[in-house]
Amino acid sequence: MIDVRVKNTGTFDPKTNLWRIKGKRIHKSVRQLSIMYGIEIPPTKRDSLPYWRRYLQELEESNISARRAASPLQSRIRSIERIIEHLTAQGRPVDDMGLLLDDAINTPVWSDEPDIHVLHPDAKWQAELNGVANDELAIRTLNSKVFESSTKITHGRLSKEIESHMSRLKTGPHGPKQSCDLFFSITGDIDVKKINVSHYREYIERVKENDNWNERTKYNREVELRSLLSGIEADHNLTFGFLRRKLHYKKPEGQKIQYSFEQVKTALKHATGNVRTSLLLGLNCGFYWSDITALSPDIIQDDYIIAGRVKNQNKSKLVGTWKLWSETKNCLEYLVPMPHQQKLIKEFKAFKDEHGLPSHKALRKTVAQEIQDLVGEEESRLYRCEKASGTHGSHYIVNYTPEQVKKLDKALVIVAKKYGIK
């Protein structure tokens, strides 16, 4: 949706009482908005802003409807919407399907892309196993089986246990949610009494085949599933003997991969667009992908980002305060709200592979170590947005004090000077 808080989505002329978007031939006077919505709107920016936003939203929705009707991929659109409805009913993420739907809706009429159904995520493994991932009839058949196998959620069903398990977690939900979703795609919404070693072995095999996960992530996926199943054992007086066996994955030794000085300079020299914004946010604020894509205009206040870390939202109320470098602030003016997380990850991965750089998360580790070495441990902790040890840090510290903000400001200035960042 269009948001007037974002650059180039609306300006108000107090002389003519006219809202407009420059270069897009979109404009409405306050008088026209009053007639449209049947209410007398005071001719001020503040009073007319909600109605201008409403008009832009309706305009955007009508544009989407028009593009949807004109798309040559009507069968594809209907199949994606059916999958989204199915996943939403199960409380599962639909971000990837949403991207596919946007692509299908915005496909031009002259496109020669085939209008075939999209494969349901739960049927993907079976389609790949049988080599029919691009067969229209097979896709329809497999999707139909997935929809037919859905059962009503009742007490003792796996979906209910997953929901209960996720609500009890104190850590960030991203990893455990991935584990639960993967296991659910194997078993379906079965009675928990029917969970057996075959399901577990299939899960381990799927984890093993995922080339996007490193050894540490694969270890985490197995531990997370065991946590879910152990809870089900206790709650339902069951015994899953296969949980008594050793883990398939050993816990890897911790690694602290960092950027060298030359690698940071290389990244800054060549990064542009979304990649540069992601790079600067990683250096300036120590943000991971989840933090970056969660950015919104309301947490950017003057020259600061004031927000808690996304991964800590279920276990810490600590709110960090990072002063933005001029370059970071300039990049953000064009990218709030941020693009989809997978788009950013894909672009940055291509960039780092091209220039032989470490992963994005290593930026946070690099700057945290620099601040600790050049300034001090307290400033490094503030940069990492980690609470202090002890009862006081756990229960009483929520926002940074003015003195803490000044300390971190000073540390970030030192880092910026070292790497030649404005």
Buried (B, 14 or more C-beta within 10 A) or exposed (E): EBBBBBEEBBEBEEEEBBBBBEEEEBBBBBBBBBEBEEEEBEBEBEEBBEBBBEBBEEBEEEEBEEBBEEBBBEBBBEBBBBBBEBBEEBEBBBEEBEBBBBBBBBBEEEEEEEBBBBBBBBBEBBBEEEEBBEBEEBBBEBBEEBBEEBEEBEEBBBBBBBBEBBEEBEEBBEBBBBBBBBBBBBBBBBBBEEBEEEBBEBBBEBBEEEEEBEEBBBBBBBBBBBBBBEBBBEEBEEEBEBBEEEEBBEEEEEEEEBBEEEBBBBBBEBBEEBBBBBBBBBBBBBBBBBBBBBBEEEBBEEEBBBBBBBBBBEEBEBBBBBBBBEBBBBBBEEBBBBBBBEEBBEBBBEBBEEEEBBBBBBBBBBBBBBBBEEBEEBBBBBBBBBBBEEEEBBEEBEBBEEEBBEBBBEBBEEBBEBBEBE
